[in-house]
């Protein structure tokens, strides 16, 4: 297969997958929006969902350019191209940090979700995570000179949809983005690792106390994969959200000069990086699944689902653990 034909082939595949991903994410956003009324964690996930859709739109745009054989993006000045294509990277990093803090504190102390991450505080954080990065990015670009080739993230003359990693790392902002990403990933791995470890130790201790106190813990036969608490499931989802980007980052250094099949794999991983939440969240969250079922039933059949959704709260979760730890007396 010729080079240009191969580029057209995998660009079409990525474009179709990206469009389907965006359509599914739009549907999922309605479910996240309804779930956000019941849990502040879903407020953060809804905000991150908008950021993911923003990133998916960039993937779709570059796929369209590649399909139509556009090698240089000269529709707008470099200043505006840099602002449009680079803002989502600044927005996603604080989302990673705040969501990791939310999940880690919830695993360690369930009461923190009602005392620290209140609805008002969470909404304020989401607004700041959008306004501050975009405002800072716009301000820096407006202050930069027109011929400042070392600052703009995207240069229409040097950056094309088929450029390699070395060209992508020529600008100052791209280096700052990459360095910030590596620092954030390191912090997140430590936070999630400590939180999951402390959570596991505490649960094991509660089961031991319940056993010695005469209150039997749930038998191993009755405990399956679906009995994983919601807070731990959401934490696993947030941690898995980092895997595609980590794989691509390692791939950048291991294989800087990639073949066309490798470019297709890299593009699909980049697509998955911005879409993995929309895949894992419905799998791990019963609340979101049931909300989506109601929406689909109303959309397709005009009927309301009668399924009752049990919404776990931090206080009820904490009380259930306390009741498990304290033996009942007659």
Backbone bond lengths (Angstrom), bond angles and torsions (degrees), N, CA, C in turn:
res aa  C-N    CA-C-N  psi(-1)  N-CA   C-N-CA  omega(-1)  CA-C   N-CA-C  phi
1 X - - - 1.459 - - 1.525 109.79 -
2 X 1.334 117.08 132.10 1.445 121.23 -178.72 1.523 110.83 -67.49
3 X 1.353 114.62 158.27 1.456 120.36 -175.55 1.527 111.90 -60.44
4 X 1.332 117.29 -48.71 1.461 120.64 -177.88 1.528 111.23 -65.50
5 X 1.334 115.86 -37.54 1.467 119.42 178.11 1.518 110.88 -65.48
6 X 1.334 115.61 -40.30 1.465 119.79 178.72 1.526 111.23 -64.93
7 X 1.329 116.69 -41.64 1.463 120.21 177.63 1.525 110.84 -60.66
8 X 1.312 115.72 -43.87 1.458 120.20 178.57 1.524 110.79 -62.34
9 X 1.336 116.77 -39.54 1.462 121.81 -177.60 1.523 111.24 -64.35
10 X 1.334 117.21 -53.92 1.463 117.82 -175.37 1.526 111.58 -75.09
11 X 1.330 118.08 -24.82 1.469 119.85 175.23 1.520 110.66 -67.49
12 X 1.336 116.42 -38.83 1.467 120.35 177.00 1.521 111.00 -64.63
13 X 1.335 116.39 -41.37 1.463 120.04 178.99 1.523 110.65 -62.95
14 X 1.326 116.42 -47.01 1.463 120.48 179.93 1.528 110.72 -63.03
15 X 1.330 117.04 -39.34 1.465 120.53 -179.82 1.524 111.30 -64.59
16 X 1.333 116.96 -44.39 1.464 120.35 179.32 1.526 110.54 -63.60
17 X 1.335 116.60 -45.74 1.466 120.23 178.26 1.521 111.49 -61.61
18 X 1.322 116.10 -38.27 1.464 120.30 -179.37 1.524 111.33 -66.93
19 X 1.326 116.84 -42.11 1.470 120.32 178.64 1.526 110.64 -64.07
20 X 1.341 116.97 -43.71 1.464 120.34 177.58 1.526 111.13 -63.00
21 X 1.338 116.28 -39.75 1.463 120.36 179.10 1.519 111.33 -63.76
22 X 1.325 116.48 -41.38 1.463 120.03 179.76 1.527 111.32 -66.89
23 X 1.335 117.19 -40.22 1.463 120.19 178.20 1.525 110.95 -63.11
24 X 1.336 116.26 -43.40 1.463 119.84 178.18 1.520 110.98 -65.82
25 X 1.330 116.87 -39.41 1.464 120.29 -179.34 1.531 110.86 -65.91
26 X 1.337 116.95 -37.60 1.465 119.70 177.07 1.527 110.61 -61.06
27 X 1.342 117.00 -41.91 1.458 120.53 176.80 1.519 110.59 -64.66
28 X 1.323 115.93 -41.75 1.459 120.02 -179.74 1.523 111.65 -64.47
29 X 1.332 117.39 -32.84 1.457 120.69 -178.18 1.527 111.75 -62.28
30 X 1.327 117.58 -33.17 1.460 119.64 176.42 1.530 110.34 -64.73
31 X 1.346 116.46 -39.51 1.453 119.69 176.74 1.513 112.23 -67.05
32 X 1.333 116.83 -42.91 1.461 120.37 177.80 1.523 111.08 -62.39
33 X 1.321 115.93 -38.35 1.462 120.14 -179.49 1.531 110.87 -62.97
34 X 1.342 116.92 -40.85 1.461 120.03 178.44 1.527 111.06 -70.73
35 X 1.333 116.61 -38.01 1.462 119.82 178.38 1.528 111.42 -68.65
36 X 1.332 116.70 -26.55 1.467 120.38 179.86 1.521 111.66 -63.47
37 X 1.333 117.48 -21.94 1.459 120.30 177.56 1.523 112.08 -73.39
38 X 1.344 116.45 -15.91 1.457 120.75 -175.70 1.521 113.38 -108.71
39 X 1.336 117.79 -18.69 1.464 120.92 -177.99 1.524 109.40 -149.83
40 X 1.337 115.96 134.72 1.465 119.82 -179.71 1.524 111.88 -69.44
41 X 1.327 117.46 -24.35 1.465 119.56 177.04 1.523 110.75 -61.36
42 X 1.322 116.60 -38.83 1.462 120.02 179.49 1.526 111.70 -70.75
43 X 1.332 117.80 -20.82 1.468 119.62 172.58 1.522 109.48 -64.92
44 X 1.333 116.43 -45.24 1.464 120.74 177.51 1.522 111.23 -64.25
45 X 1.334 116.73 -41.95 1.463 120.07 -179.88 1.527 111.61 -67.40
46 X 1.331 117.22 -32.08 1.465 120.17 175.61 1.519 110.84 -66.69
47 X 1.327 115.98 -42.89 1.466 120.01 177.97 1.526 110.89 -63.01
48 X 1.333 116.50 -42.06 1.459 119.56 177.19 1.529 110.92 -66.31
49 X 1.329 117.00 -31.57 1.458 120.23 177.39 1.521 112.18 -61.70
50 X 1.328 116.95 -40.98 1.468 119.96 175.85 1.528 110.72 -62.45
51 X 1.331 116.37 -38.58 1.466 120.25 177.60 1.527 110.93 -65.77
52 X 1.328 117.11 -39.88 1.467 120.53 177.87 1.528 111.51 -64.01
53 X 1.328 116.86 -40.00 1.468 119.85 177.67 1.521 110.27 -64.99
54 X 1.321 116.62 -38.38 1.467 120.93 175.33 1.525 110.25 -59.16
55 X 1.336 116.02 -45.59 1.466 119.86 179.39 1.527 111.47 -66.25
56 X 1.331 117.36 -39.80 1.466 120.34 178.12 1.526 111.52 -62.95
57 X 1.317 116.88 -34.03 1.464 119.45 177.46 1.525 111.24 -64.52
58 X 1.347 116.74 -32.38 1.458 119.80 177.04 1.529 110.75 -69.47
59 X 1.340 116.32 -41.07 1.463 120.27 177.10 1.528 110.26 -62.05
60 X 1.331 116.45 -42.81 1.465 120.13 178.80 1.526 111.13 -63.56
61 X 1.332 117.09 -39.25 1.460 120.54 -178.64 1.524 111.40 -64.46
62 X 1.330 116.64 -46.63 1.459 119.51 179.77 1.527 111.52 -67.54
63 X 1.335 116.83 -31.06 1.464 119.39 175.66 1.522 110.71 -66.72
64 X 1.327 116.83 -38.88 1.470 120.62 177.46 1.525 110.40 -63.46
65 X 1.336 116.21 -42.54 1.465 119.56 177.95 1.522 110.94 -60.42
66 X 1.339 115.91 -41.34 1.456 119.82 -178.95 1.528 111.48 -69.20
67 X 1.334 117.42 -38.70 1.466 120.85 179.53 1.522 111.16 -61.93
68 X 1.322 116.24 -40.39 1.468 120.45 -178.39 1.529 112.82 -90.46
69 X 1.338 116.56 8.07 1.455 120.38 174.55 1.511 115.27 70.91
70 X 1.320 118.24 25.85 1.468 121.84 178.51 1.523 108.34 -82.64
71 X 1.314 117.73 115.36 1.454 122.22 -175.98 1.529 113.00 -92.35
72 X 1.324 117.96 -24.93 1.457 121.24 -179.86 1.521 109.59 -131.08
73 X 1.317 115.46 128.75 1.461 120.45 -178.62 1.527 108.82 -89.79
74 X 1.311 116.51 95.36 1.465 121.69 -175.53 1.525 111.81 -116.21
75 X 1.332 116.69 22.76 1.463 119.50 -178.29 1.523 111.63 -72.60
76 X 1.332 116.94 -30.57 1.454 122.57 -178.93 1.521 108.82 -131.43
77 X 1.332 118.37 161.36 1.468 120.45 174.44 1.524 110.93 -61.55
78 X 1.332 115.62 155.05 1.464 120.36 -178.01 1.523 111.88 -57.44
79 X 1.324 116.52 -34.74 1.460 120.37 -179.51 1.531 111.09 -57.89
80 X 1.331 116.73 -46.68 1.457 120.85 -178.02 1.523 111.91 -75.36
81 X 1.318 117.16 -35.61 1.466 119.54 175.41 1.521 110.89 -60.68
82 X 1.318 116.00 -41.24 1.458 120.74 -179.50 1.524 111.24 -65.14
83 X 1.328 116.80 -40.82 1.466 120.10 179.43 1.524 111.29 -67.23
84 X 1.329 116.54 -42.84 1.466 120.21 -176.73 1.523 111.55 -69.11
85 X 1.333 116.64 -45.60 1.464 120.16 -174.36 1.527 113.30 -82.01
86 X 1.324 117.96 -19.20 1.456 119.54 -173.85 1.508 116.33 -105.05
87 X 1.325 118.23 -9.02 1.470 119.60 -174.81 1.521 112.56 -68.09
88 X 1.339 117.45 -35.97 1.465 118.80 -174.98 1.523 111.56 -64.70
89 X 1.335 117.72 -28.09 1.458 119.70 177.88 1.519 110.91 -66.94
90 X 1.328 116.87 -37.59 1.458 120.35 177.42 1.522 111.75 -70.80
91 X 1.324 116.88 -29.23 1.463 120.56 -178.58 1.525 111.47 -77.85
92 X 1.324 117.54 -37.45 1.465 120.30 -173.19 1.525 112.61 -71.49
93 X 1.331 118.38 -32.44 1.466 120.38 -176.68 1.528 112.73 -62.72
94 X 1.344 120.21 -49.51 1.472 117.95 176.31 1.522 112.95 -63.53
95 X 1.335 117.63 -29.36 1.465 119.36 175.61 1.528 110.49 -63.42
96 X 1.328 116.79 -43.72 1.460 120.09 177.65 1.527 110.93 -57.47
97 X 1.325 116.79 -44.99 1.462 121.14 -176.40 1.527 111.70 -67.66
98 X 1.327 117.11 -47.31 1.463 120.15 -177.28 1.526 111.05 -67.17
99 X 1.332 117.31 -41.19 1.467 119.83 178.41 1.524 110.52 -65.47
100 X 1.331 117.47 -39.16 1.465 120.28 176.91 1.520 111.03 -63.58
101 X 1.336 117.09 -40.67 1.466 120.55 177.14 1.521 110.60 -64.31
102 X 1.316 116.93 -41.67 1.458 121.50 178.55 1.519 111.71 -61.76
103 X 1.319 116.97 -48.55 1.463 121.12 -178.03 1.523 111.47 -68.10
104 X 1.326 117.12 -41.17 1.462 120.64 -177.95 1.522 111.04 -65.81
105 X 1.332 116.56 -44.97 1.464 119.60 179.66 1.518 111.20 -66.24
106 X 1.331 116.97 -34.59 1.458 120.07 179.28 1.525 111.31 -67.81
107 X 1.322 117.10 -38.04 1.463 119.70 177.65 1.518 111.32 -67.38
108 X 1.330 116.49 -39.59 1.458 120.60 -177.88 1.525 111.27 -76.10
109 X 1.336 116.46 -44.22 1.466 121.39 -179.07 1.523 108.92 -140.59
110 X 1.341 118.93 103.02 1.468 120.89 -177.58 1.524 113.70 -59.98
111 X 1.339 117.36 -26.42 1.463 120.17 -178.86 1.529 112.19 -69.09
112 X 1.339 117.60 -16.87 1.464 119.93 -177.21 1.522 111.90 -64.66
113 X 1.340 116.58 -24.45 1.461 119.04 -178.54 1.520 111.66 -70.39
114 X 1.338 117.22 -24.83 1.458 120.34 178.77 1.514 112.75 -98.81
115 X 1.329 117.80 -19.45 1.464 120.46 -178.17 1.520 112.90 -99.41
116 X 1.326 117.79 -34.47 1.468 121.44 -177.50 1.523 110.51 -105.32
117 X 1.326 116.28 -57.26 1.465 120.38 -178.81 1.529 109.79 -87.32
118 X 1.323 114.96 66.90 1.456 119.06 174.48 1.529 109.55 -73.07
119 X 1.310 115.35 168.91 1.462 119.28 -178.27 1.529 111.23 -62.30
120 X 1.322 116.57 -42.40 1.463 120.51 -179.07 1.516 111.10 -65.33
121 X 1.336 116.75 -45.26 1.465 121.03 -179.91 1.525 110.52 -63.71
122 X 1.320 117.21 -42.47 1.467 120.81 -178.02 1.526 111.52 -64.69
123 X 1.320 117.15 -44.11 1.469 120.00 178.50 1.523 110.69 -63.93
124 X 1.338 116.56 -39.69 1.468 120.14 177.74 1.521 111.09 -62.46
125 X 1.329 117.09 -42.14 1.466 120.84 177.78 1.527 111.07 -61.83
126 X 1.320 116.98 -41.80 1.470 120.19 179.74 1.526 111.10 -62.40
127 X 1.330 116.42 -41.52 1.470 119.79 178.50 1.519 110.36 -63.34
128 X 1.334 116.84 -44.58 1.466 120.61 179.34 1.525 111.38 -63.38
129 X 1.347 117.16 -38.05 1.462 120.07 -178.26 1.522 112.56 -67.79
130 X 1.305 117.01 -17.98 1.465 120.60 175.28 1.524 112.18 -96.70
131 X 1.314 116.59 -44.87 1.467 120.40 -172.86 1.523 111.76 -71.91
132 X 1.337 117.53 -47.47 1.467 120.46 -174.40 1.532 112.25 -64.49
133 X 1.354 120.80 -50.24 1.475 119.03 178.89 1.524 113.44 -61.41
134 X 1.342 117.15 -42.49 1.464 119.13 -179.34 1.522 110.66 -65.97
135 X 1.342 117.11 -43.44 1.464 120.35 179.97 1.523 110.89 -63.51
136 X 1.340 117.04 -42.39 1.463 120.10 179.18 1.526 111.23 -65.18
137 X 1.331 116.68 -41.35 1.459 120.44 -179.97 1.527 111.47 -64.77
138 X 1.328 116.66 -43.94 1.467 120.50 178.64 1.521 110.79 -64.14
139 X 1.332 116.83 -42.96 1.472 120.31 -179.22 1.525 111.27 -62.08
140 X 1.336 116.90 -45.58 1.463 120.34 -179.38 1.527 111.29 -63.26
141 X 1.313 116.53 -39.24 1.465 119.32 179.99 1.525 112.12 -71.06
142 X 1.320 116.80 -35.81 1.461 119.06 178.63 1.522 111.63 -69.97
143 X 1.335 117.01 -27.45 1.458 120.74 179.17 1.523 112.51 -83.16
144 X 1.322 117.69 -17.64 1.464 120.83 -178.01 1.523 110.54 -74.93
145 X 1.331 115.32 151.56 1.459 120.67 178.32 1.531 110.29 -73.96
146 X 1.330 115.71 157.76 1.465 120.09 -179.02 1.522 112.58 -64.52
147 X 1.332 116.90 -30.73 1.459 120.16 -177.12 1.521 111.84 -102.37
148 X 1.326 116.41 21.39 1.462 120.31 -178.94 1.525 109.10 -80.88
149 X 1.326 116.02 84.33 1.464 120.32 -176.19 1.525 112.66 -74.72
150 X 1.340 117.14 -14.41 1.451 118.69 -179.08 1.508 113.93 -91.45
151 X 1.348 117.17 1.20 1.463 119.14 -176.62 1.523 112.59 -110.70
152 X 1.322 116.71 -46.39 1.455 119.55 -174.56 1.523 110.97 -60.80
153 X 1.340 115.20 138.75 1.463 119.92 179.83 1.524 111.57 -68.77
154 X 1.317 116.61 -38.23 1.461 121.15 -177.08 1.523 109.40 -123.25
155 X 1.311 115.68 120.35 1.459 122.57 177.41 1.523 107.50 -110.27
156 X 1.329 116.95 120.94 1.464 120.28 -175.10 1.522 112.30 -64.15
157 X 1.336 117.42 -22.17 1.460 120.09 -178.01 1.526 112.48 -87.89
158 X 1.338 117.37 -27.37 1.466 119.95 -176.33 1.522 112.45 -112.06
159 X 1.308 117.34 -29.19 1.458 120.01 -179.22 1.516 109.43 -98.67
160 X 1.314 116.27 122.79 1.458 121.84 175.44 1.516 108.32 -128.85
161 X 1.312 116.04 172.31 1.455 119.98 -177.42 1.519 111.89 -69.69
162 X 1.321 118.15 -11.53 1.458 120.47 -179.98 1.524 111.56 -113.28
163 X 1.329 117.79 12.99 1.463 119.82 -177.13 1.518 110.80 -71.35
164 X 1.329 115.38 157.21 1.451 119.82 -177.99 1.521 109.94 -91.82
165 X 1.336 115.42 -178.14 1.450 121.03 -174.84 1.520 111.80 -65.81
166 X 1.328 117.96 -36.42 1.454 120.29 -177.73 1.522 111.11 -61.46
167 X 1.323 118.26 -40.28 1.456 120.59 178.48 1.523 111.06 -69.75
168 X 1.322 116.54 -34.71 1.454 119.31 -178.78 1.520 111.39 -67.90
169 X 1.326 118.45 -24.63 1.457 121.86 -177.39 1.518 112.27 -98.94
170 X 1.323 118.45 17.78 1.450 120.65 -178.85 1.522 112.54 -82.00
171 X 1.321 118.67 -22.55 1.445 120.51 -174.68 1.524 111.27 -93.63
172 X 1.329 114.64 155.29 1.460 120.62 -177.46 1.522 111.67 -65.01
173 X 1.334 116.82 -45.84 1.459 119.99 -177.59 1.521 112.22 -62.77
174 X 1.333 116.89 -38.55 1.460 119.36 -179.41 1.522 110.67 -65.02
175 X 1.322 117.26 -37.93 1.461 120.52 177.04 1.524 110.65 -65.62
176 X 1.341 116.17 -40.47 1.463 119.95 177.97 1.522 110.43 -64.46
177 X 1.328 117.12 -41.96 1.461 121.12 177.86 1.526 110.96 -59.35
178 X 1.318 116.24 -48.40 1.460 120.11 -177.06 1.523 111.33 -64.77
179 X 1.340 117.06 -44.26 1.463 120.17 179.01 1.525 110.61 -62.75
180 X 1.333 116.85 -42.90 1.465 120.49 178.96 1.522 110.64 -62.96
181 X 1.323 116.04 -38.74 1.464 119.55 -179.44 1.525 110.87 -63.89
182 X 1.324 117.49 -45.55 1.457 120.30 -179.56 1.527 111.27 -62.99
183 X 1.327 117.07 -39.51 1.466 120.61 177.84 1.528 110.33 -64.42
184 X 1.327 116.77 -44.47 1.462 121.09 -179.17 1.524 110.98 -64.50
185 X 1.319 117.82 -42.50 1.467 120.84 179.06 1.527 110.60 -61.43
186 X 1.323 117.00 -41.93 1.460 120.08 177.07 1.515 112.10 -60.82
187 X 1.331 116.70 -43.94 1.467 120.70 178.72 1.524 110.81 -63.70
188 X 1.328 116.73 -42.65 1.462 120.51 -178.05 1.521 111.90 -64.99
189 X 1.321 116.84 -42.05 1.468 119.80 179.51 1.524 111.00 -61.36
190 X 1.330 116.83 -40.73 1.465 120.81 178.28 1.525 110.44 -66.25
191 X 1.333 117.25 -45.92 1.466 121.17 -178.56 1.523 111.51 -62.91
192 X 1.325 117.08 -49.34 1.463 120.03 -179.62 1.526 111.48 -65.94
193 X 1.327 116.49 -39.85 1.458 119.73 179.57 1.515 112.24 -61.66
194 X 1.339 117.08 -47.11 1.464 120.99 178.96 1.527 111.19 -64.70
195 X 1.330 116.60 -42.83 1.465 119.86 -177.58 1.526 111.37 -64.25
196 X 1.321 117.52 -45.35 1.465 120.56 -179.67 1.526 110.87 -66.74
197 X 1.340 116.81 -38.12 1.467 120.19 177.95 1.523 111.32 -63.92
198 X 1.338 117.14 -47.66 1.463 120.80 179.22 1.523 111.22 -63.98
199 X 1.322 116.39 -38.85 1.460 120.23 179.02 1.530 110.70 -64.28
200 X 1.324 116.98 -44.57 1.466 120.95 179.97 1.525 111.14 -62.96
201 X 1.331 116.51 -43.81 1.470 120.18 178.82 1.522 111.23 -62.47
202 X 1.325 117.39 -40.81 1.460 120.41 -179.05 1.521 111.36 -66.78
203 X 1.335 117.10 -42.19 1.465 120.25 179.40 1.525 110.55 -63.95
204 X 1.331 117.08 -42.46 1.462 119.99 177.99 1.526 111.17 -62.79
205 X 1.325 116.56 -38.43 1.462 120.19 179.03 1.525 111.08 -66.24
206 X 1.336 116.94 -38.74 1.460 120.84 178.38 1.523 111.37 -65.03
207 X 1.319 117.17 -38.75 1.461 119.98 178.00 1.530 111.04 -66.89
208 X 1.332 116.36 -36.92 1.464 119.25 178.24 1.525 110.73 -67.24
209 X 1.341 116.42 -42.64 1.460 120.14 178.76 1.519 110.45 -63.24
210 X 1.326 116.42 -41.48 1.460 120.31 179.14 1.522 111.22 -64.18
211 X 1.318 116.34 -37.82 1.468 120.00 -179.27 1.522 110.91 -68.75
212 X 1.344 117.17 -45.76 1.459 120.29 -179.60 1.524 111.82 -71.20
213 X 1.331 116.75 -25.67 1.460 119.46 -178.76 1.509 113.33 -84.59
214 X 1.322 116.52 -1.94 1.451 119.26 177.45 1.505 114.54 96.84
215 X 1.328 116.93 -4.33 1.465 120.06 177.73 1.508 108.90 -98.45
216 X 1.288 119.31 108.25 1.467 120.38 -175.66 1.511 111.54 -66.55
217 X 1.317 114.51 136.82 1.465 119.30 174.54 1.514 108.90 -78.11
218 X 1.293 115.03 169.84 1.466 119.43 -179.45 1.514 110.08 -61.20
219 X 1.308 116.42 135.85 1.455 120.15 -178.08 1.509 110.57 -69.82
220 X 1.321 114.11 156.14 1.457 119.12 -178.88 1.516 111.84 -65.48
221 X 1.363 115.71 -24.37 1.455 117.79 179.70 1.527 111.70 -70.72
222 X 1.345 115.45 -30.85 1.456 119.63 -177.57 1.512 112.81 -90.28
223 X 1.318 117.90 -9.60 1.455 121.30 -178.16 1.521 109.00 -98.26
224 X 1.287 116.31 113.71 1.452 120.94 179.73 1.505 108.92 -125.65
225 X 1.338 116.25 -169.71 1.456 121.10 -175.66 1.521 112.10 -65.21
226 X 1.343 117.02 -24.48 1.456 118.70 -178.11 1.520 112.32 -80.21
227 X 1.356 118.72 -7.79 1.453 121.41 -179.20 1.519 112.60 -89.37
228 X 1.326 118.04 5.30 1.456 120.55 176.87 1.520 108.36 -66.39
229 X 1.327 118.79 127.89 1.467 120.79 -178.19 1.522 111.97 -58.76
230 X 1.325 114.88 153.01 1.458 120.64 -176.45 1.519 111.79 -59.87
231 X 1.352 116.95 -41.73 1.459 118.67 -176.83 1.525 111.87 -63.33
232 X 1.349 116.95 -36.58 1.456 119.81 178.31 1.527 110.79 -72.55
233 X 1.321 117.09 -36.78 1.466 120.05 178.88 1.524 111.29 -64.01
234 X 1.330 117.01 -43.66 1.461 120.10 178.52 1.520 111.28 -66.33
235 X 1.318 117.06 -33.95 1.465 120.29 176.83 1.521 110.70 -65.30
236 X 1.333 116.88 -41.76 1.464 120.68 177.73 1.526 110.51 -62.68
237 X 1.334 116.79 -40.18 1.466 120.38 177.47 1.521 110.65 -60.52
238 X 1.330 116.40 -47.00 1.470 120.22 -179.05 1.524 111.25 -64.09
239 X 1.326 117.10 -35.57 1.459 120.18 178.39 1.524 110.82 -70.32
240 X 1.331 116.92 -41.47 1.471 120.34 178.50 1.522 112.04 -65.83
241 X 1.319 116.65 -20.85 1.461 120.82 178.78 1.522 111.85 -61.50
242 X 1.336 116.74 -21.74 1.463 121.08 -178.38 1.529 113.04 -86.40
243 X 1.329 117.35 -17.94 1.462 119.88 -170.82 1.530 114.00 -61.67
244 X 1.353 120.61 -49.42 1.475 118.49 -179.02 1.518 113.35 -60.15
245 X 1.340 117.50 -41.11 1.465 119.60 -179.24 1.520 111.44 -68.93
246 X 1.329 117.09 -34.19 1.468 119.70 176.77 1.527 110.15 -66.24
247 X 1.338 116.26 -42.35 1.469 120.22 178.26 1.522 110.51 -60.84
248 X 1.327 117.36 -43.77 1.459 120.58 179.11 1.518 111.97 -66.44
249 X 1.329 117.42 -36.71 1.465 120.23 179.03 1.525 110.86 -65.48
250 X 1.329 116.45 -42.62 1.464 120.06 176.57 1.522 109.99 -64.81
251 X 1.325 116.16 -39.17 1.468 121.31 -179.82 1.525 111.31 -63.84
252 X 1.333 116.91 -33.20 1.468 120.53 178.37 1.520 111.60 -59.54
253 X 1.327 116.21 -40.55 1.459 120.01 -177.25 1.527 112.24 -84.26
254 X 1.328 116.75 -32.05 1.461 119.81 -178.27 1.525 111.26 -77.40
255 X 1.339 116.06 -41.94 1.465 120.84 -177.16 1.527 110.12 -128.72
256 X 1.337 118.82 74.10 1.475 119.91 179.07 1.524 112.56 -66.60
257 X 1.345 117.55 -33.91 1.461 120.93 176.49 1.513 109.43 -102.94
258 X 1.327 117.01 102.18 1.457 121.09 -170.86 1.525 111.79 -103.40
259 X 1.327 115.04 149.22 1.458 120.89 172.98 1.529 109.24 -78.62
260 X 1.318 116.90 172.57 1.460 120.06 -178.35 1.536 112.73 -64.87
261 X 1.343 120.12 -42.97 1.470 118.09 174.59 1.523 112.46 -60.53
262 X 1.337 116.95 -36.74 1.459 119.75 177.46 1.523 111.29 -68.40
263 X 1.329 116.95 -34.48 1.458 120.26 176.07 1.530 110.74 -64.16
264 X 1.325 116.27 -36.77 1.459 119.68 177.96 1.530 110.26 -66.53
265 X 1.328 116.53 -43.39 1.464 120.45 177.07 1.521 110.58 -61.02
266 X 1.327 116.50 -42.75 1.462 121.40 -179.96 1.528 110.55 -63.20
267 X 1.335 117.01 -41.84 1.463 120.75 -179.83 1.527 111.38 -66.28
268 X 1.336 117.19 -39.38 1.465 120.43 179.24 1.526 110.39 -67.65
269 X 1.332 117.70 -38.69 1.458 120.61 176.66 1.524 110.73 -65.44
270 X 1.318 116.63 -37.50 1.461 120.27 175.96 1.526 110.92 -64.14
271 X 1.330 115.82 -38.79 1.461 120.34 175.79 1.521 110.86 -65.33
272 X 1.328 116.52 -42.89 1.463 120.92 179.33 1.521 111.31 -65.46
273 X 1.325 117.07 -32.80 1.460 121.49 178.56 1.526 111.05 -58.24
274 X 1.321 116.23 -38.03 1.463 120.66 -178.25 1.522 113.18 -92.92
275 X 1.335 116.57 0.74 1.465 119.71 -173.98 1.520 113.24 -128.17
276 X 1.321 117.25 -2.19 1.462 119.55 -171.96 1.525 111.94 -67.07
277 X 1.328 117.48 -31.85 1.460 119.51 178.13 1.522 112.04 -61.98
278 X 1.321 116.91 -38.44 1.463 120.19 -178.75 1.522 111.90 -69.16
279 X 1.327 117.07 -17.28 1.468 121.43 177.98 1.524 111.05 -91.52
280 X 1.332 116.48 -44.88 1.460 120.61 -173.70 1.524 113.37 -80.60
281 X 1.324 117.84 -35.50 1.463 119.74 -176.54 1.529 112.88 -59.18
282 X 1.347 119.72 -47.38 1.470 117.75 177.53 1.529 113.06 -64.84
283 X 1.326 117.69 -27.25 1.462 120.47 179.81 1.521 112.00 -73.51
284 X 1.330 117.29 -34.56 1.455 121.21 -173.23 1.529 113.33 -100.46
285 X 1.303 118.84 -17.13 1.463 121.02 -175.90 1.526 110.46 -112.12
286 X 1.336 116.34 112.12 1.463 120.47 177.89 1.523 110.69 -67.28
287 X 1.334 116.42 -36.80 1.460 120.16 179.22 1.527 111.05 -58.94
288 X 1.324 116.56 -44.42 1.462 120.18 179.99 1.522 111.07 -69.78
289 X 1.334 117.66 -38.51 1.471 120.68 178.85 1.527 111.29 -60.34
290 X 1.329 115.53 -48.13 1.460 118.72 -178.42 1.523 111.39 -66.93
291 X 1.318 116.87 -34.32 1.467 120.20 176.82 1.521 110.66 -65.03
292 X 1.338 116.48 -41.49 1.463 120.18 177.96 1.527 111.34 -66.61
293 X 1.338 117.27 -37.20 1.465 119.93 177.49 1.522 110.83 -61.19
294 X 1.321 116.31 -42.39 1.463 119.67 178.17 1.520 111.08 -62.52
295 X 1.326 115.81 -42.48 1.462 119.74 -179.62 1.526 111.60 -64.22
296 X 1.349 115.90 -45.87 1.462 119.58 -179.02 1.522 111.25 -65.50
297 X 1.347 116.91 -39.43 1.466 119.85 178.38 1.521 110.73 -63.83
298 X 1.325 116.28 -41.01 1.464 119.72 179.21 1.528 111.08 -69.47
299 X 1.348 115.86 -35.22 1.461 120.10 -178.00 1.523 112.04 -73.67
300 X 1.345 116.34 -42.36 1.462 120.28 -174.92 1.520 113.12 -85.28
301 X 1.338 116.29 -39.92 1.459 119.28 -172.33 1.523 113.08 -116.85
302 X 1.318 116.28 -7.60 1.460 119.25 -178.97 1.504 113.07 69.21
303 X 1.360 116.02 20.88 1.462 120.43 -179.03 1.511 109.47 -115.89
304 X 1.321 114.69 153.28 1.451 120.69 178.66 1.520 109.80 -95.34
305 X 1.338 114.98 134.71 1.461 119.57 177.78 1.515 109.73 -74.43
306 X 1.334 116.25 141.94 1.463 121.17 -179.60 1.510 111.98 -98.18
307 X 1.336 117.64 9.19 1.456 121.18 -178.69 1.517 110.34 -68.49
308 X 1.309 116.87 131.38 1.456 121.53 178.18 1.514 109.49 -88.74
309 X 1.307 115.99 126.67 1.453 121.39 -179.59 1.512 108.95 -102.52
310 X 1.312 117.10 122.18 1.455 121.95 176.57 1.513 108.46 -88.48
311 X 1.317 116.29 117.69 1.455 120.96 -177.58 1.511 109.76 -95.83
312 X 1.335 119.56 110.69 1.453 121.14 178.11 1.512 110.54 -71.70
313 X 1.308 116.43 137.91 1.459 121.84 177.08 1.508 109.27 -118.34
314 X 1.323 118.38 160.10 1.462 120.65 179.84 1.514 112.46 -59.93
315 X 1.357 117.47 -40.42 1.451 119.80 -176.81 1.519 111.43 -69.91
316 X 1.336 116.66 -41.23 1.461 118.96 178.93 1.513 111.00 -66.62
317 X 1.336 116.96 -35.84 1.458 120.62 177.01 1.515 110.80 -64.49
318 X 1.338 115.16 -42.79 1.461 119.04 -179.45 1.519 110.73 -66.55
319 X 1.359 117.30 -40.63 1.461 119.68 -179.53 1.523 111.26 -65.35
320 X 1.334 116.45 -38.52 1.459 119.10 179.79 1.513 110.91 -63.46
321 X 1.328 117.00 -35.76 1.460 120.02 178.27 1.522 110.60 -70.59
322 X 1.349 115.54 -39.51 1.453 118.24 179.56 1.523 110.87 -65.24
323 X 1.334 117.01 -40.68 1.457 120.01 178.80 1.515 111.53 -65.35
324 X 1.327 116.40 -29.27 1.454 120.02 177.79 1.522 110.19 -73.55
325 X 1.342 116.05 -31.92 1.459 119.90 -176.87 1.517 111.84 -81.60
326 X 1.346 119.25 -26.79 1.460 122.43 -177.13 1.519 108.88 -101.59
327 X 1.341 118.62 119.65 1.465 120.46 -179.06 1.521 111.09 -67.76
328 X 1.324 115.87 142.44 1.454 120.74 179.10 1.520 109.95 -81.29
329 X 1.317 116.05 143.06 1.466 121.52 178.92 1.519 109.00 -121.87
330 X 1.266 115.72 147.00 1.467 120.74 179.33 1.526 109.86 -90.34
